[in-house]
Amino acid sequence: MNKLNEILQELGISKVKLAKYLGVSRQMIYNYLELESLNKWPKEKKILLLKLLGIDDGSDKALGKIKITSEYIMEVESRLNQSIKDTLEIDNISDIKRLKKEEQQLFSDLTYIIKDKITDDYKHEENIAALTYIYHILQSIDNVNEVKYFLAYISKTTGFTNPNEFKFNEDKQFTFEGIVHSAITLYTSGGASKSRVIESHARFVQEIEQKNEEKLTRTQQLNFVKIQALRELGYTELNRENSAEVIEKIAEIQSRKV
C-alpha cells in the first residue's frame, strides 16, 4: 500500500479526484489507503484503480513495475479526467440516510447555510470568497491538524463550544489555542508594532511562495510541455481521442532537449 501511495503522490492525483473517479466519498479513500493491501479493497474499486493506472489484467503485482514518466502521467491524467467528465455527479441519498439523526441534521444545516450565503446578493462576492476558503480548509483538514485546532478555537470564542472541551489532541490543541489567543489579543488591542508586523508578513509571504514554487516546479514543467504539444498539434485540450498523439508529441519535445 505504501507503493500505491507513492504512485498517487507522484502522479499528483488528489483524494477528491480519486474519490470522484471511484464513486466514493473522500473519507472512504482515506480508509482504503489505510488498508494493509490492495486486495482488501472492494473488488470493483480495485479493478477501477488498476485500470486508471493502466493495469488491465487486474493484478496489483504490476504496481512495483510502474515507472513515473511524463508520458505515463499524461496517460493517467487523460483517463482520470475523461472518466470524471463522463460520470454524472448525482447525490447518493442512500449515503445520507445511513447517517445518524444528528449527523443528518448537521448535513442539512450546512447545506442550508451554504445555499443561503451563495444566493445572498448583498455580500455575494465576499461570501463566494469565504466559501472557497472553507472548501480549501475541508480539503486540507486531514493533513493539517492545526486546521482543526483553529476551527475549535473559533467555535469556542464565538460561544458555541465549551472552552475546556478538547475533541482532538488535547496537549497540542491546548498549546495552539493559548498561542492563537495571545496573537488575537495583540491584534485586537492594536499593540503590535507596525514595522514588525510588516516584516513578519513579508516572511509569511516569502515562505509560502517558496513552498508553492518547490511543489509546483514539476507540474509547471509538465504543463509547459503539454501546452506546447497541444499547440503544435493544433488542439486546445487533452482528451481521449487525442491523448495518444499528444503523449507522443510530448515525448518528441522532451527528446529535443536531450
N, C-alpha and C positions, 0 to 999 in steps of 0.2 A: 504493500500500500504506500510505502514511502516513495517508491519509484513512480507510482501514479501521481502522487502529489507533486513530485519534482517535474514531471512531464507537463502537468497542468499549469504549473507556475512558469515554466519555460515558454509555454505557448501563450501565456498571458490571458488564459480563459478565466473570467470572473465566476464566482459562485452563482451570481444572479443569472448569467448567461447559461451556465451549465444546468441550472435548475429549470430554466425555460425549455432548454433542449430536451431534457429528460422528462419534463412534465411533472415535476415535484416541487415542493417548497424549498426555499434556500436552507432552512434548518435541516431538512432531510438530507441535503447534500453533505452537510457537516456530519450528520450521523453516518452516512455511507462511508465517508472518508476516514472515519474513526474505526471502522471495522478492520479486523486483522488481515482480511483477504478479500480480493475482488469476487471470489467465489461465494462470499457471504451476501453479496448484493442480490436483489431480486433478478431473476434470470433475464427478463425483458430489458431491465435497465442496464445490466451488464452488457448485453448484446448491442444496445444503442450506443453505449460509451465506446466499446471496441470499434464499432462501425465509424464513429466520429473520428477515432484515431487511425482509421484506415486498416483495421484488422478485421477481415471479413470471415475468417474461419471460426470466430467465437472463442479463440484460445487466448488467455491472458499471458501466456509464456512469451509472446512476441513483444510485450511491453519492454522487456530488457534489451531488445534489439533496436528499439526506436532511436533514431538519430535526429536531433532537432536542427534542421536547416531552414533557411529562409523559404525554400520551396515547400517543405513539409508544413511550415507554419501557415503559408498561404493556402495550401490544400485543406487543412483543418478549418481555417477561418472561413473558407468558401462553403464547406459542408455545414458548419455551425450556423452561419448567417442565413443560408438558404433554408435550412430546416426550421429555424425560428420564424422566418418570414412566411413559410408555408403553413405554419401551425396557427390555428385560430386560438386566441387567448380568451378562454371562457372561464369565468369564475367557477370554481368547484364548490358548489353549495354543500355537497356531502361532507367536505372537509370542515366547513363551519359548523355543521350540525353535530359533529363529533366533539366539539369543544364543550367545556363546562359552561353552565349558565352565565357565570360572572365573566368568563372569557369571551363569550358571545356578546355580552353587553359592552365589554371593552372594545371589541372589534366594531360594534355598531356606533359607539361614541366617537371612535377615531374617524370612522368613515363620515359621520355627520359633520364633525369639526373641519375635516379636510375639504368637504364639499362646500361648507359654509365660507371658508376662507378663500377658496378658488373663485367662487361666484360673487364675492364682495367687490363691487365696482369701485368703491371709495378708496380702498387700500389694496387694489388688485396687484400692482407691481411689487409692493412690499411683501404681500402675502405669498406670491409666487416665489420670490427670492428666499423667504423664510422656509417655505415648504421644501424647496430644493435643498437647502442646507439640512433640513430634517431627514430628507431622503439619503443624503450623504452620510449622516450620522448613523442611520439604520444599516447602511452598507458596511460601516466600519466598526459597529458596536461589538462584534465578536472578536475583533483583532486588537482593539484598543480599549483596555479596561477602564482607562480614565474617562472615557465617554460615559460609561455607566455611572461612575462616581459623580461626574458633573451633573448628569440628569437627576440623580438622587439629591444633590445639593440644591438644585433649582426647586425641586419638589418640596424640600424642607423649608427653604427660605420663603416660599410662597404660601406656606401653611397647609399644604396637602398631606405632608408626611411628618411623623414624629421625628425630631432632630436626633434622637438616640436610637433610631431604627437603622440597622445595617443589613441589607439584603445580599451584599457581595462580600469581598474580603474585608473583614472589619478593620484590621490594622491599617491596611492601605487606604481604605475609604476614610477612616478617621483622620489620618495624616493629610490626605488630599483635601478634605473639607476644611481643616484648620488653615492650611496654606492658602486655599482659594478665598476663604473668608477674610484673611489678612489682606490679600490683594484687592478684593472688592471693597473693603473698608477704606483702604488707601485711595482707591479710585473715586468713591462717593464723597470722601472728605475733601478731595481736591488738594491733598497734601503732597502728592508726588511731584518731584522735580521735573519740570518740563523738559529740560535738557537730557535727563536720564531716561525719561520715557521715550524720547526721540531716538536715543542711542539703542535702547532695548528693543524698540520696534524695528529698527534698522537691522539688528541682529536676527530678529524673528523672521523678517522677510528674506534675509540672506540665507539662513539655514533652510527654509522651506524651498527656496528657489534651487539651492544646491541639491537637496534631496530629489526634487522633481526632475532636475536635469539628469541626475545619475539614473533614475528609474526609467526615464523616457528615452534615453540615448539610443538604446537598441531598437525600440519601437519607431522612433523617428527615422532612423536609418532605413528600416524595413519599409516604412510608409513612403519614404522618398523614392526608393527603388520601385515600389508598387505603382506610385503615381507616374513615374517615368515610363514604366512598361505600358500602363494603360494609355498614356498619351501617344506613345509611339505606335500603338496598335489601333488608335482611334476610338477607344472605348471611354466611357465615363464612369463605369463601376465594374467591380468584380462580381460575377455571378456564375451559376452552374454551367451555363453554356460556354463561357469564355475562359473559365478557370485554368484549364489545361494549357491553353495558348498563352495566357498571361504568365503562368508559372514558368513556362518555357522561355518566355521573353525576359523574365526576371533573372533566370539562370544565365542567359546570354549577357545581360547588362552587367551582372556581377563578374562574369568572366573577362570582361573588357578591362577590369581594374587589376587583374592578376598580372 
